[in-house]
């Protein structure tokens, strides 16, 4: 009995931990973040404007933001621009400030709806939630350096394409001429070559800098605890990550590094500065406040260099602005010698599982052409890997279920003598070659795989908007169907219901996949021997219902994996139970159906 209770206790503890972790992620932490966001909003509304926010001169340490916001189209149209047109990107570069601040991603849409607009990546200062990059030079006591308000002249090229770079120029009238050539490839990499010519009478000393700024962030960013959003970089031979919430409260690190890269990332998108890899630099993640707006900035300043009179120097910086597509990041990492660029994808602490799992899933996808089918194939491979251990486990569970009547008899017979009861049970287990502890091993071993696949489906853009079949048009999103409109049969959106729409579209949103998952979990539970303790029995009976609601918000791809995994497990257990001639719920359901049919 002790071994049996130990098995049940382990199963209960593991299940309880999973429930608590999921509840923490989905309920407690989102509520806490909403409270923090509201407190920050109220504090910002009461706070006086930062006097440094209106600074006009460009110091990379003093980012600013406009006092009033305008709509995006108005801001874009307010200044002369050079157009950007590549197979992957569309947008423009502002001639005022020479900023890269207006980009859309041609190959990614905001939704799976037909005719959906392209995803926006960067937007100019002056629009709400501005996100842009700028480059330049800084130096002590040097007037006339370019600022965000400097108007550059477009001296070569009209539209930036992979085959036609553009050249901008600015002469400060005090002996310095700044020339900037901007090139771009067919994907997401810009190359900025800045040249400074000194036509003055004496030497000048300048240091190059690059900056990515985000002036305020939308309310939906930084809320998902499974995905890193915020500051990211590889500096000082170390991956640097600072989430938006922590960044806003505590700021970010200042790191001296040789080469590397740094920037700001969302779930799927990245804007990153990539200096020359032999450049000694100081990288910094910092946050400042301009009135109610928090300005998040990743910047670096390179080593000062002296330009003698009559000479010039050049500095080349790369800027990645695009989707975090793993093969593309790895290609840049390899071809341009950029260290660990694919770490911009949040592989997590279990990177040793998530990386190979993604690679294997992507390998299967290339052969089958559908991510959902690749997930099904991956599940089969995982089951094959664990098959020997699982088979022994299911045999043990089946034997335990077969001897369940004998166990109940022994407990009833020796209920007043626990020591004798334990001795008889151990003897029964030994004679039947049963090890009760092996029953929970497959579940324990598959939890890391479950988590790793969840991570892969959540953080990799390859899974975004990936269709399956039927109503599943995005495997990275939850099942869109709901029981409250009979899975789409009734032309009504429960989310629009007054008062309770958010509840129906939130915790009570149950689609086809969550219900299938709940059914397969119930069937899996029913095929195992029942717990001995009445309280444990009731808990295990409620677990399928509880997990149906817990799993409902999860990605459809993850539910497909878990349903298919349950189906394979049920099939394996069913064959073993038939082999040992043990009653099982499948045969019971079939028999009940046949009896009902005969009666009719």
N, C-alpha and C positions, 0 to 999 in steps of 0.2 A: 504493500500500500504506500510505503514511503516513496518508492521510485515513481509510482503512478502520480502521487500528489506533487512530487518534484517536477514531473513533466508538465502537469497542468499549471503549476505555479509559474514555470518558465514561460509557457505560452501566454499566460495572463499578463505577466510583467512586460513581455515584449509588446503585446498588443496595447497595453496601457501606455507604454512609452511612445508608441507610434501615434496613438490618439492625442496624447498631450503635446507632442511636437507639432503635429498638424494643426491642432487647436491654437497653439502659440503662434504659428505662422499666419493662419488664416483669420483669426479673431482678435487675440489679445494685442499683438504687435500692430496690426493696422489701426486699431482703435487708439493705441498710444500715439502712433504717428499723427493721426488726425488731431488729437489734442495738442501735440507739440506744434503742428503746423498752424493751428488756430491761435495758440499763444504767441508764436512768432509773428503772425500777421497783425495781431493787436499791438504787440510791442513795436513793430515797424511803423504802424499807423501813428503811434504816439511819439516816436523818436524824431528829433530834429534832423534836418538835412545835414549831411556830411559836408563841411566846407571844402574838403578836398575834391568833392565830386565835380565841381565846375572848373577844375584846372584845365587849361587849354594846351599848355606846353606838354610835349610828350615825354613822360618819364615812365619807363616800363613798370615802375613801382606804384604808379598812380592811375589806374584805370578809372574811367568816368562813365556816366550814363546820362542821357537827356532827361530833363525834368518832365517832359510830356511825351507820351507815346502816340504814334500814328499807325495806321494800318500798313501792312507790309507793302502793298502795291504803291502806296503814296511815297513811302520812304525810298523804294527802289527807283521810282521815277524822278526823285528829287535831285539826283546827281548824274553826271555823265558816266557812262559805263562802257566797258569792253565785254562783248558777249562771250560766253563759254558754250561750246557745242561739241560734245564727244558722244560716243556710243553709250556711255554710262552716266554722264552728267550733263545737265542743262542749267544755265544761270548766267551770272555776270560778275565782273570785278569792278568795284567802285574806283573811279579815277581820283576821287577825293579820299585821301588816306591810303590809296592803293591796297585796299583790303579785299581779301577773298571772303565774301559775305553773302552770297546769293547763289545757292545751289539746290537743285532737285535731283533725285535719283531716278533715272529713266526706267530702270528694270525692276523697281519696287513700287507697289501701289499701297495706298492707305488701307484698302480693304480688298476682299475677293470679289466685290461687286463688279459687274461689267461696266466699263467706262470710268472706273475709279481714278482719281488723280494720282500723280506721282508723289512719292514721299518727299517731304521737304527735309533738307539737311541743315543748311546754314541760312541765317536771315540777318539783315543789316541792323546796326545800331540805330535806335529810334523806333523800331518796331518792338512789340512786346516779346519777351523771351529771345532777345537777340543772341546769335551764336555766330562767331566769325573769327578769322585769323588775320593777324597783321605782322609785319616784319619791318626791321629798320636798324638804326644805329643809335647808340647812346654815348654821350661823352660829357665830361665835366666842363662847365663854363664855355660851351660851344653854342652860340646862337645860330638860328637858321637851320637846325636839323628838321627833317620832315616830321610832321605831327599828323594826328588823325584828320586835321582840317586842311592839310596840304593838298593842293590840286596838281596832280601829275599830268603831264602831256603824253598822249598816246603817239609815239613817234614811229612805230613799226607794227604792222599787222592791224587787223580790224576785229577778227573773231578768233578766240583761242580754241584751237583744235589740236588733235594729236600730231598733225603735220605742220601746223602754223602757229609758232609761239608769238607772243606779243612783247613789245618793249615799251616801257614807260620811262620818263625822264623828268627830273626836277633840278633846276639850278637855283641855289639859294641866294645868289648875288653877292656872296661873301667868300667866294673862292672855292666852293665845293659844288660839284655836279654829281647827282645821284642817278644812276641808271639801273633799272630793274627789268630783267627778262624773265617772263613767266612761261613755262612750258608745261604740258600735261600729257599723260599717256592715255590709252584707250580705256583704262579702268579708273583708278582713284588717286593716282599719285601726281602731285604738282611738283615742279622743280623751279625754285626761285633763285636766280643768280643776281645778287646785288653788287654793283660796282660803284666805288666812290673815287672820283678824280679830284685831286687837290691842285687847283690852279692858283692858289694863294702864295703869299711870300714866305710862309713858314710852315713847319710840320704841324699836323693835327693828330690827335689820338682818339680813336673810336673803338667801340666794342659792338659786335652784332647782337641782336636780340630777336626772338620770336615769341609770339603770344597768341594763345587761344583763349577767348573770353566767352563766357555765357552769362548774360545779364538777366538773372532770374531764371527759374525753371518751372515748367508746367507742373500742375499739382499731382499728375499721375506718375511723375518720375521719382525714382529713389524709394518707392514703396515696397517693391518686391524683394524680400529677404534672400531669395534664392539666386538673384541676379545682381551683379555689381554694376552700379551706375554712379558715375562721378569722376574723380581724378584717377588717371591710370598712367603708368609709365615704367620704363625700364631704365633706372638710373643707379649708378654706383654698383653695377652687377647685381641688382636686386629689383624684383617686381614691386612697384609702389602702387597701392590702392587706398583710396580714401572715399568712402561713400558720401553722398551729398549731405546727409544729416550731420555726420561727424565733421565734415569739411566746414559746414556753416557754423558749427559750435566752436571747434577747436583750431580751425585752419589746417594747413597741410605742411608737410616737411619741406625743408630746404636742403638740397643735396648737391654736393660737388661730384662731378662725374666726368668721365672721358667718354664722349659719345653717348649712345643710348637714344631714347625718345620719350616724349611725354605728351599728354593731351587730356581730352575730356571724352568720356564714352557714355553712350546710352546702352540699352539692351542690345540693339542690333547695329548701331551706328558709331562711328569713331571719327574724331578730328584730332590729329596728332602731329606734332612738330618733330622733325627728324633732322637734326644737324649732322654735319660731317662727323664720321665716327672717330676721327682723330682729334676732334675739337674738345679742348678742356673748357668746361662750362659749369655754371651754377644753375641748377633747375629748381623751380619753386612752384608749389601749389598754394595759392592763397585766396582768401575771400575778403572783400571789402564791401562797404555799404555806401550806396549813393541814394540818400533818401530812403524810400521803402524798398529799393531794389538791392538784392544781394548779388554781387558780381563775383563769379567764380572764374579764376584765371589759372591757367598753366602756362608758365613762361620760362625761358632760359636766357641767360646772358653769357656770351662767349668771352674769350680772352681779349683784352684791349690790344690794338695794333696801331702802330704809328705810320702815318702816310707822309713821307717827305714832300716838300714843295715840288710840283711838276710830276708827281707819280700818282699811281692809282692802285687800289687793291680790290679784290673780289671775294665774295663769300657766297657759298651755295648751301641752301637749305631745302629740304624736301618737306612736303606737307601732304599727309594722307587725309582725305576727306571722302568717306564712303561707307559702304556696308562691310561688316566684319565677316566676309566670306573666307572660310578657313583656307581653302586652296590658294586664294589670292594673297592672303596675308603671308602664307608660307613661301609663295613664289617671290614676294618682295624681300622676305627675310633671307632667302637664298641668293637671289640675283643682286640685291643691293647691299648685302652684308649688314642687315639691320637685326640686331640681337633680339630674339624672343618676341617678335612682333605678333605672333599668333597668340601670345598671352593676353592680348587685348580681349580675347574671348574668355569669359569667366569660367575656366575649367574647374575651379573650386579646389578645396583641400584634397579631394579624391581624384586629382588630375591623372593619377596613374591608372584609374579606371575609365574616367570620362573621355580622355584623349583616344585610347585604343578602341573604346566602344564606338565613338563617333567615326573613327577611321574604318572600322569594320562595317558599321551601318552604311556608311557612304560607299564602301566597296560593293556591298550587296545592291544598293540602290542603282549603281551604274549598270548593273547587270539585269535588274528586273524593271527599272524605270518607274517605280512607284515607292514612295517612302513607306506607306502603310504595308505594302507587301514585304519591304525590307525589314520592317519591325516584326512581322510574322515569322520571317525566315530567321531573324536573329533569335527570336524566342525559342525556335526549334533547336538552334545551335546551343543555346544556354541549357535547355533541357537535356540535350545529349551529353553536355559536359558534366552535368550533375546526375546523370542517369544512374550510374552504379550506386551512388550513395542514396539517391532518392528511392531506388527500387528496394534497397534494404529497409529504408525507413517505412515505406508503405507496406512492406511485408510485415514489419513489426506491428504497425497500426492495425493491419488486418487481423493478425493473430490475436492481438489484444481484444479486438471487437468480437472475434470468434469465441474467446474464452470469457467474455463479459458475464454470461450467466453463472459460470463457475466462480468468478470473482465475487459476484453479488452473494452467492451462496456462502462463500467463506466469510465474507464480512458479516452476514447475518448470523452465521454459526458461532463466530468468535468475537461478537461485538463487545463482549465484556472482558475480553482478554486480548488487548492490542498487541502484546508481544507475540502471542501464538498466531494471531491473525497475520502479522507481518511475516512470521516464519513460513506459514502456509502459502502466502502470496508469493514470496521469493522462490519457494519450491515450485510453485506452478509456473512462474516465469522461466525458471531454469529448465524445467521439463519440456516446456513448449518453445524454448530458445527465443525468448522475447526480451528485448532491451527497450523499456519504455522511453528512455531518453533520446533514442534515435529518431523519434517521431517529429521532433521540432527542428532537427538540424537543417533540412532543406529550406525551411522558411527563413531561418537565421542566415544561411549562406546567400540567399537570394535578395535579402534586404539591401546590401551594397549595390547589387546589379540594378535593383529597382530604383534606388536613389540616383545612380549614375545615369540611367536612361532618362529619368525625370530631368536631371540637370542638362543632358544633351538636348533633349527636346525643347527645353526652356531657353537655353542661351545661344544655340547655334541658328543662324539665319537660314541655313539650308532647310530647316524644318518649317520655317515661317511660310504660311499660306500654301503649304504642300497638301495637295488633295489626296483623298483616298477614293472611295466609291460612294455613290448615292448621295446622301445629305452631308457627308463629311467633306467639306471643301478646304479645311485648314486643320491639319493634324496638331498644330501647336496651340490651338484654341480649344475651349471646352465644347462639348457636344451642344450644338445650337438648338436642338429640339427640346420640347418640354411636355410633360404629361398634362399640363393645364390647358393646352389647346390640342390635345390628342395628337401630339407630335407633328403639328402642322396641318392636320386635317381641318381644323377650324381656323379661318382667317382672322386671327385675333392675337395680339401681342400682350401677354400677361403683364409685361413690364409697364404698360400704360394704365393699369388698374389704379384708380385713386387710392391713396393711403397705403395700400399693401403691395403696390407694383414692384417696389424695390425688394421686398421680401420674396415675392414669387419669382423674381428674376435673379435672386441671390441665393440664400440658404436653401430655399425650396425648389430651386431649378433642377429638375430631374429629367434627363433625356434618356434616349434609348440605351446608350452605352452604360451610364451609371446603373440603370436597372438590370441590364445584362450582367454587369459586374456583380451587383448584389445577389442575383440569382445563382451565379456560378460560385460565389463565395459561400452562400448557404449550402449549396450542394456539396462543396468541398468539406464544409464543417460537418454536414450530416453523414459523410462517409467515414469520418473518424470516430473512434470510440468516445462515448460521452464522458464528461468530467464526473467525478464521484461526488463532489460537494454540490449541493443544490444551488448555492449562490453562484459558483463557477458555471454551472449548467445554464443558469439564466443569463449570465454575462455572455457566454458563447452563443446563445440563441439570439441575443440582441446585436452581436457584433456585425453580422451581415447588414442589418438595417442601418446601424450607425455608420459603417464604412460606405454604404451607398451614398449617404449625404456628404461624407467627408471627401469622397473621391469625385463627386459631381463637378466641382470647379476645375478639376485637373485637365491637362491637355488630352484631347481625344486620342492622340497617338499613345499616350501612356496607358489609357484605359484599354485600348485595343491590345497592347502588350499584356496587360494583367488578365484580361478576359481570356485571351488565347492561351496564356500560361495556365490559367485555371482549367480551361477545357482539356489541355494536354495532361494536366495532373489528374483530372477526373477520369480521363480515359485510361491512364496508367493504373490508377487505383481500382477502377472497375474491373480491368482484366485480372488483376491480382486477387480481388475479392471473389471473382468467379472461379479462379483457379483453386482457392481454398474453400470454395462453397460457403461463403459468408453472405448473409443477407445484406443488401445494399439499397439505398433510396431509389436508384434508377430502375431496378427491377420492380421495386414496390410501386413506383409511379406507373410503369408499363402495365403491371398487373391490375392496378386500380382502373386504369383507362380501359383495359380490355373488359373488366367486370362491368363497368358502366355501359360500355357499348353493347355487351350481350344483354344487359337488363333492358336496354332501349329496344 
